[in-house]
Amino acid sequence: MIPADLQSLVNAAETRYHERTLDQVCAAVGVGVRALQSRERTAEVALRRSVVAWMLYDRLDWPQARIATALRRTPRQIKNMLRKHRGTSPFGVK
């Protein structure tokens, strides 16, 4: 196998892993991935989107750029979501 093929296999495996992780986090929060990726701006969906972003960033150490890609948001939007939960957990856990 040549290195280019190996790199593409690794990229594909990482993508599948991140998609599965996002599905599991969304299931734990009780919302679908498509709802989080939508442009819907209701308070409930926005809060759940913020909680998912916090869990991915704080608990699973995802970079903000990866979270932005997964949730179809800009890195700046993700940064603002995370800023709201700085120092405290959205679940009340410190």
C-alpha positions in Angstrom: 0.0 0.0 0.0 1.4 3.4 -0.9 1.3 6.3 1.7 -1.4 8.2 -0.1 -3.7 5.3 0.1 -2.8 4.8 3.7 -3.6 8.4 4.5 -7.0 8.3 2.8 -7.8 5.1 4.8 -6.8 6.8 8.1 -8.9 9.9 7.2 -11.9 7.8 6.4 -11.6 5.9 9.7 -11.3 9.1 11.7 -14.3 10.6 10.0 -16.4 7.5 10.8 -15.2 7.6 14.4 -16.1 11.3 14.8 -19.5 10.7 13.3 -20.2 7.9 15.7 -19.0 9.9 18.6 -21.2 12.8 17.6 -24.2 10.5 17.2 -23.6 9.1 20.7 -23.3 12.5 22.3 -26.5 13.7 20.6 -28.3 10.6 21.8 -27.2 11.4 25.4 -28.5 14.9 25.1 -31.7 13.8 23.4 -31.5 15.5 20.1 -30.8 14.5 16.5 -27.7 15.5 14.7 -29.7 17.0 11.9 -31.5 19.2 14.3 -28.2 20.5 15.6 -26.9 21.1 12.1 -30.0 23.0 11.0 -30.3 26.7 11.0 -33.1 26.5 13.6 -32.6 29.2 16.3 -35.2 28.2 18.9 -34.0 28.4 22.5 -34.3 24.7 23.1 -32.2 23.7 20.0 -29.7 26.4 20.7 -29.2 25.2 24.3 -28.8 21.6 23.2 -26.4 22.6 20.5 -24.4 24.5 23.1 -24.4 21.5 25.5 -23.2 19.2 22.7 -20.4 21.6 21.8 -19.4 21.9 25.4 -19.3 18.1 25.8 -17.3 17.6 22.7 -14.8 20.3 23.7 -14.5 19.9 27.4 -15.0 16.2 27.9 -13.8 14.7 24.6 -11.1 17.2 23.8 -12.3 17.9 20.3 -10.8 21.1 18.7 -13.2 23.9 18.0 -12.7 23.6 14.3 -13.8 20.0 14.3 -16.9 20.9 16.4 -17.7 23.7 14.0 -17.5 21.3 11.0 -19.6 18.7 12.7 -22.3 21.1 13.7 -22.1 23.2 10.5 -21.2 26.4 12.4 -18.3 28.8 12.2 -15.4 28.4 14.7 -16.4 31.8 16.1 -20.0 30.6 16.8 -18.5 27.6 18.6 -16.2 29.8 20.6 -19.2 31.9 21.7 -21.2 28.8 22.7 -18.3 27.6 24.8 -17.8 31.0 26.4 -21.3 30.8 27.8 -20.3 27.7 29.8 -16.8 28.7 30.8 -16.1 27.6 34.4 -19.3 25.7 34.9 -20.9 22.7 33.4 -24.2 23.0 31.7 -25.2 20.0 33.8 -24.3 21.7 37.1 -21.2 19.6 37.6 -18.1 21.5 38.7 
